[in-house]
């Protein structure tokens, strides 16, 4: 598991406290859990912005729907990972 995946997993655990996360988070997307609705998704994205010190593109934020999309944005915006 990469550093990015570890940090995203911690974010997922904070937002989805009552959910059982799979070991492989790469296939997760909005709606993967019953509690993963639009509000929880925004909370997750805000936490990821804070944890990774990146700014997710506001004009495209509604298009970010999967963990893989989040990982790509982090890699592009923050090369140290």
N, C-alpha and C positions, 0 to 999 in steps of 0.2 A: 504494500500500500504506500503510495507516494505521500509526501508532506501535504500536498494540496488535498488529497483524499482524506487524510487524517484530520485536518482542520475543518473540512466540510462535514465530516462525520460528527465532530464535536458540535458544530452549528446545528446539524440535524437533531442531535440528542437534546440540545437546549430548546429547540422549537417544538419538537415532537416527543415530549417527555414520556408519554404513555404508549408509544409505538415501539414495536420490535424492529430494529433496523437490520437489514441483511448485511452480511459481511462485505458483499460487493455492492457498492452504492451506485455504480455507474449506470445502471438501468433505471434508477429512480427518476420519477417525473411528477409534476403536479397531479394530484389525484391518486398517487400510489398508496396513500393511507387515507382512511376516511376523514381524518382531521386535517389533511393537506388540501385546504380550500384556498381561495384567492387571498384572504387575509393572512393566513399562515404562510403563504408563498411570499408575500411582501415582507413579512417579518423575517423570514429566512434570508431573503435577498439583502435586507438592511443589516442583518447580523453578519452576513458574508462580507459586505462592504466594510464593515467595522473591523472584522478580524483580519482581512487581507489588505486593508488600507487601499482599496480600489474604489473607483466610482463606476457603477454600472450605468450604461447609457440609458438615460431617462426616456428618450424617444423610442427605444427598443425594449424597454423593460417588460412590456407585456408579451414579447415574443420569447423571452427566456423561460423555458418550460421544463428543461431537464438538467440533471446534475452534469452531464457531459457538456452542455452549452455553458453552464456556469464555469466549469473547469477551463474551457477554451478562452473565455473572457478574462479569467484570472491570469492565465499564461500570457496573453497578449498585453495586458495592462500592467503586469508585475513580473518582470523577467526573472526575479530572484528565485522563483519556485521552479 
